[in-house]
Amino acid sequence: MKNLLLLLLFSFSVGINAQVSVKKMSLSLGEQNAFVMDHMDAEKRTVEKIMEEAFKEYGKVRYNRKAKEYNCMECNISQISTSPLSVYFKVVEGKGQVTTYTFFDDGTKFISDEDKGADAIEKFNMNVYYDVQRSVISEALKDEEKQLKSFNKDLKKLVKKNEDLHEDIEKYKEKIAKAEKEIEKNLGEQSDKKMEISKQEDKIKKTTEKLNNVGRS
């Protein structure tokens, strides 16, 4: 749970400082304006899925395997443009983060941060960012719950072992008590046997004397 708390605090901190930047990036159509967003601690496939779902609401999303990029042609996003857009996006995995590059072609140009609709694009990217963060935190929560389940399983084993040890102690106590009685009985039997031996030795002594006295007057 400590790890999850750290992740929540980190995500909150990153969320405050999260920014969408615009820069020229390589696309199948050459270098174009791209809206760039970093997603910390995210898995590439998770980000791709969330991006796909986000654009499916506005048009059909396809993946260009050769160019390794997605596209949504005739994408109707009224918040950005009253006319259909040609949208392209790439998801690139880095060290400890995944970066999305989203390109919006309004038919005359690729939209930049100075064009109308840029604010709506930034909001769109931030919504994707928060969806990704929710997914990252949900996965972290699952891991923490799994770890808690493992801890509870370990505790259950320890409790069972403790119960078994107490049962062993009770068995040992019974064995000790039984052994103590057997020792007492054994000592009594030893005493009786010593008396029998002493009496037998006396008999042997007397019989030996009789044997030695045979023929003597």
C-alpha positions in Angstrom: 0.0 0.0 0.0 3.0 2.3 0.6 4.0 1.9 -3.1 0.5 2.8 -4.2 0.5 5.9 -2.0 3.8 7.0 -3.5 2.4 6.4 -7.0 -0.7 8.4 -6.2 1.4 11.3 -4.8 3.7 11.1 -7.8 0.8 11.0 -10.2 -0.8 14.0 -8.5 2.5 15.9 -8.8 3.0 14.9 -12.4 -0.7 15.7 -13.2 -0.2 19.2 -11.9 2.9 19.6 -14.1 1.7 17.6 -17.1 1.9 19.5 -20.3 1.1 19.0 -23.9 3.9 20.4 -26.1 3.9 20.9 -29.9 6.9 20.0 -32.0 7.8 18.8 -35.5 7.9 15.1 -35.6 8.3 12.4 -38.3 5.1 11.0 -39.8 4.4 8.9 -42.9 3.5 12.2 -44.6 6.8 13.8 -43.6 7.6 16.1 -40.6 4.5 17.6 -39.3 3.2 19.4 -36.2 2.6 16.9 -33.4 1.0 17.4 -30.0 3.2 15.5 -27.6 2.3 14.0 -24.2 4.4 11.9 -21.8 2.8 9.2 -19.8 4.9 8.1 -16.8 5.0 4.5 -15.6 2.6 3.4 -18.3 2.6 0.4 -20.6 2.7 1.0 -24.3 -0.2 -1.3 -25.1 -2.3 0.4 -22.4 -1.7 3.8 -23.9 -2.4 2.5 -27.4 -5.7 1.0 -26.3 -6.8 4.2 -24.5 -5.9 6.3 -27.5 -7.8 4.0 -29.9 -10.9 4.1 -27.6 -10.6 7.9 -27.4 -10.7 8.3 -31.2 -13.2 5.5 -31.9 -15.8 7.9 -30.6 -15.2 10.2 -33.6 -14.3 7.8 -36.4 -12.8 4.5 -37.5 -9.3 3.9 -36.2 -6.8 1.9 -38.3 -3.2 0.8 -37.7 -0.6 1.3 -40.4 1.9 -1.5 -39.7 4.4 -0.3 -42.3 4.5 3.3 -40.8 3.9 2.0 -37.3 1.2 4.7 -36.8 -2.5 4.9 -36.3 -4.9 7.0 -38.3 -8.5 8.1 -38.0 -9.6 9.5 -41.4 -12.9 11.5 -41.5 -12.6 12.0 -37.8 -15.5 14.3 -36.6 -14.3 16.1 -33.5 -16.5 19.2 -33.3 -14.6 20.6 -30.4 -11.5 20.9 -32.6 -13.0 21.5 -36.0 -16.4 21.9 -37.7 -14.9 19.9 -40.7 -13.8 16.3 -40.6 -10.1 15.8 -39.6 -7.5 13.4 -40.6 -5.9 12.3 -37.4 -2.7 10.3 -37.0 -1.0 9.2 -33.8 2.1 7.3 -32.7 2.9 5.7 -29.4 6.5 5.4 -28.5 7.9 3.5 -25.5 10.8 5.1 -23.6 12.5 4.5 -20.3 9.9 4.7 -17.5 7.4 6.4 -19.8 5.4 6.2 -23.0 5.0 9.2 -25.3 2.1 9.9 -27.6 2.5 12.0 -30.8 -0.8 13.2 -32.2 -1.2 14.9 -35.6 -4.4 16.8 -36.7 -4.8 17.6 -40.4 -7.7 19.9 -41.0 -7.4 19.6 -44.8 -5.3 22.6 -45.3 -2.6 22.1 -42.7 -1.5 20.2 -39.7 -2.8 22.1 -36.7 -0.2 23.7 -34.4 -0.5 25.3 -30.9 -1.1 28.7 -32.5 -4.2 27.5 -34.5 -7.8 27.5 -33.6 -8.7 24.2 -32.0 -5.3 23.8 -30.2 -6.9 24.3 -26.8 -9.4 21.6 -27.5 -6.6 19.3 -28.7 -4.7 20.0 -25.5 -7.8 19.2 -23.4 -8.3 16.0 -25.5 -4.7 14.9 -24.7 -5.1 15.7 -21.0 -8.2 13.6 -20.9 -6.2 10.7 -22.4 -3.5 11.4 -19.9 -5.9 11.1 -17.0 -7.4 7.9 -18.4 -3.9 6.5 -18.7 -3.0 7.5 -15.1 -6.2 6.0 -13.8 -5.3 2.8 -15.6 -1.7 2.9 -14.2 -3.0 3.4 -10.7 -5.7 0.7 -11.1 -3.0 -1.8 -12.1 -0.8 -0.7 -9.1 -3.9 -1.1 -6.9 -4.4 -4.7 -8.3 -0.7 -5.4 -7.5 -1.1 -4.1 -4.0 -4.2 -6.1 -3.4 -2.5 -9.2 -4.8 0.4 -8.5 -2.4 -2.0 -8.1 0.5 -3.7 -11.4 -0.4 -0.2 -13.0 -0.4 0.5 -11.5 3.0 -2.8 -12.8 4.4 -2.0 -16.2 3.0 1.4 -16.1 4.7 -0.2 -15.0 8.0 -2.7 -17.9 7.7 0.2 -20.3 7.3 2.0 -18.8 10.3 -1.1 -19.1 12.4 -1.6 -22.7 11.4 2.0 -23.5 12.2 1.6 -21.8 15.6 -1.4 -24.0 16.3 0.5 -27.1 15.2 3.4 -26.2 17.5 1.0 -25.8 20.4 -0.5 -29.2 19.6 3.0 -30.7 19.5 3.7 -29.1 22.9 0.6 -30.7 24.3 1.5 -34.1 22.8 5.0 -33.7 24.2 3.6 -32.8 27.7 1.5 -36.0 27.6 4.5 -38.0 26.5 6.6 -36.5 29.3 3.9 -37.2 31.9 3.6 -40.7 30.6 7.4 -41.2 30.6 7.6 -39.8 34.2 5.1 -42.4 35.3 6.9 -45.1 33.4 10.2 -44.0 35.1 8.6 -44.3 38.5 7.2 -47.7 37.7 10.6 -48.8 36.3 12.4 -47.7 39.5 9.9 -49.8 41.5 10.4 -52.8 39.3 14.2 -52.4 39.6 13.8 -52.4 43.4 11.7 -55.5 43.3 14.1 -57.2 40.9 17.1 -56.3 43.1 15.3 -58.0 46.0 14.6 -61.1 43.9 18.3 -61.2 42.9 19.4 -60.8 46.5 17.1 -63.7 47.5 18.3 -65.8 44.6 21.9 -65.1 45.5 21.2 -66.3 49.1 19.6 -69.5 47.8 22.6 -70.1 45.5 24.9 -69.5 48.5 23.0 -72.0 50.7 22.8 -74.6 47.9 26.5 -74.2 47.2 27.2 -74.8 50.9 25.1 -77.9 50.9 27.0 -79.2 47.9 30.3 -78.6 49.5 29.2 -80.3 52.7 28.2 -83.5 51.0 30.3 -86.4 52.4 31.7 -84.5 55.2 31.0 -85.6 58.8 
